[in-house]
C-alpha cells in the first residue's frame, strides 16, 4: 500500500514532534523538511532563514519526487506541504495549528530564549516563497488545533483519521 502522510503548519505547532511519535508507532520513515533546509543552509555557510529561493525550490521538488516515488507509507513534515504535495494521489494531509501565544511559549521553551526575541522569530517563519507553479492546496486536509493537546494526543488523532480514511477506501 502506498500512502504519504503530510503534516504541515507554521513553526512551533508540533509538526516534528508529532511526526517522530507517529513514525515510531507506525514503523515508517519521516522526511523532515525543516531539518533539510537547516542542513543545506549550514553547507552553504548561511543562516537557514537566508536560504535562497532556488535552494527551497530544489528541496521542494526533491520532496515531491520522493513522495511520488514512495512505495509504502511515508510521513513528510514541513511548513509548506499543502503546496508541495498539492493533488498528490494516495496522500493524506494534516494541518496543525495553534495560537501565536502558544507558539511563542513553545519557541521560548525550545530555544530557551527571552520573550523579546521570540516574536520576531515566529513572524519570520511565514515569509518564504514556494514553487511558483504551485498554488495553495485544493484537496481535503484535516486541521488539528494543538494548543491544549500533548504530542501523543495529536499523534493519536492523526492515527484515528488514518484508520477512518483507510477504512473508507477499502
C-alpha positions as CSV (number, residue, x, y, z in Angstrom):
1,X,0.0,0.0,0.0
2,X,1.2,3.5,-0.9
3,X,0.4,6.3,1.4
4,X,2.1,9.7,2.0
5,X,1.1,11.4,5.3
6,X,1.8,15.1,5.1
7,X,1.9,17.1,8.3
8,X,2.2,20.8,7.8
9,X,1.7,24.1,9.6
10,X,3.6,27.1,11.0
11,X,6.6,26.8,13.2
12,X,6.1,25.6,16.8
13,X,2.8,23.9,16.2
14,X,4.2,20.3,16.8
15,X,4.9,19.0,13.3
16,X,8.3,17.5,14.0
17,X,7.4,16.0,17.4
18,X,4.2,14.5,16.2
19,X,5.9,13.1,13.0
20,X,8.5,11.4,15.2
21,X,5.9,9.8,17.5
22,X,3.7,8.7,14.6
23,X,6.7,7.2,12.7
24,X,7.7,5.2,15.8
25,X,4.1,3.9,16.2
26,X,3.7,3.1,12.5
27,X,7.2,1.9,12.0
28,X,7.8,4.1,9.0
29,X,10.3,6.8,7.9
30,X,9.9,10.5,8.1
31,X,11.2,13.3,5.9
32,X,11.8,16.4,8.0
33,X,11.8,19.3,5.5
34,X,12.8,21.9,8.0
35,X,15.9,19.9,9.0
36,X,16.8,19.6,5.3
37,X,16.6,23.3,5.0
38,X,18.8,23.8,8.0
39,X,21.4,21.2,6.7
40,X,21.5,22.9,3.3
41,X,22.0,26.3,4.8
42,X,24.8,25.0,7.0
43,X,26.5,23.5,4.0
44,X,26.3,26.9,2.3
45,X,27.5,28.7,5.4
46,X,24.4,30.8,5.9
47,X,21.6,31.2,8.3
48,X,18.6,29.0,7.3
49,X,16.3,32.0,7.2
50,X,18.6,33.3,4.4
51,X,18.5,30.2,2.2
52,X,18.0,31.4,-1.4
53,X,14.6,30.7,-3.1
54,X,16.3,28.4,-5.7
55,X,17.5,26.1,-2.8
56,X,14.0,26.0,-1.3
57,X,12.6,25.1,-4.8
58,X,15.2,22.4,-5.2
59,X,14.2,20.9,-1.8
60,X,10.5,21.2,-2.6
61,X,10.9,19.4,-5.9
62,X,13.0,16.7,-4.3
63,X,10.3,16.2,-1.6
64,X,7.6,16.0,-4.3
65,X,9.6,13.4,-6.2
66,X,10.2,11.3,-3.1
67,X,6.5,11.4,-2.3
68,X,5.5,10.4,-5.9
69,X,8.0,7.6,-5.9
70,X,7.1,6.3,-2.4
71,X,6.3,2.5,-2.5
72,X,5.0,2.1,1.1
73,X,4.0,4.5,3.8
74,X,6.0,7.7,4.3
75,X,5.5,10.7,6.7
76,X,6.6,14.1,5.5
77,X,6.5,17.1,7.8
78,X,7.2,20.7,6.8
79,X,5.9,24.2,6.7
80,X,4.6,24.3,3.0
81,X,3.4,20.8,2.3
82,X,-0.1,22.0,1.5
83,X,1.5,23.4,-1.7
84,X,4.4,21.0,-2.3
85,X,2.1,17.9,-2.1
86,X,-0.8,19.5,-3.8
87,X,-3.1,17.0,-5.5
88,X,-0.7,14.1,-4.8
89,X,-2.5,10.8,-5.2
90,X,-2.5,8.4,-2.2
91,X,-1.8,11.2,0.3
92,X,-3.5,12.5,3.4
93,X,-2.7,15.9,4.7
94,X,-2.9,17.1,8.3
95,X,-2.7,20.8,9.1
96,X,-1.5,21.5,12.7
97,X,-2.2,24.9,14.1
98,X,-2.2,26.7,17.4
99,X,-2.4,30.2,18.8
100,X,0.5,32.6,18.4
101,X,0.7,32.8,22.2
102,X,1.2,29.0,22.4
103,X,3.7,29.1,19.5
104,X,5.6,31.8,21.4
105,X,5.6,29.7,24.6
106,X,6.9,26.6,22.7
107,X,9.6,28.6,20.9
108,X,10.8,30.1,24.2
109,X,10.9,26.6,25.7
110,X,12.6,25.1,22.7
111,X,15.2,27.8,22.2
112,X,15.5,28.9,25.8
113,X,15.5,32.5,24.6
114,X,13.9,35.6,26.2
115,X,10.5,36.7,25.1
116,X,11.9,39.9,23.4
117,X,13.4,37.9,20.5
118,X,10.9,35.1,20.2
119,X,8.0,37.0,18.5
120,X,10.4,38.2,15.8
121,X,11.5,34.6,15.1
122,X,7.9,33.4,14.8
123,X,6.8,36.2,12.4
124,X,9.8,35.5,10.1
125,X,8.8,31.9,9.5
126,X,5.9,32.6,7.2
127,X,7.7,34.7,4.5
128,X,9.3,32.2,2.1
129,X,8.2,31.8,-1.5
130,X,7.0,28.4,-2.7
131,X,7.3,26.9,-6.1
132,X,5.8,29.5,-8.5
133,X,3.7,26.9,-10.4
134,X,2.2,25.5,-7.2
135,X,-0.8,27.3,-5.7
136,X,-2.5,26.8,-2.3
137,X,-4.0,23.4,-1.7
138,X,-7.4,22.4,-3.1
139,X,-7.5,18.9,-1.7
140,X,-9.1,18.0,1.6
141,X,-7.0,18.1,4.8
142,X,-7.7,17.6,8.4
143,X,-7.0,20.5,10.7
144,X,-5.9,19.8,14.3
145,X,-5.6,22.6,16.8
146,X,-2.7,21.6,19.1
147,X,-2.9,24.3,21.8
148,X,-4.2,22.1,24.6
149,X,-3.0,18.7,23.2
150,X,0.0,16.7,24.0
151,X,2.2,15.3,21.2
152,X,0.8,11.8,21.9
153,X,-2.8,13.1,21.7
154,X,-2.2,14.7,18.3
155,X,-0.5,11.6,17.0
156,X,-3.5,9.5,18.2
157,X,-5.9,11.9,16.5
158,X,-3.9,11.5,13.2
159,X,-3.9,7.7,13.6
160,X,-7.7,7.8,14.2
161,X,-8.1,9.8,11.0
162,X,-5.8,7.5,9.1
163,X,-7.8,4.4,10.2
164,X,-11.0,6.1,9.2
165,X,-9.7,7.2,5.8
166,X,-8.2,3.7,5.1
167,X,-11.4,2.0,6.1
168,X,-13.5,4.2,3.8
169,X,-11.3,3.4,0.8
170,X,-11.2,-0.4,1.5
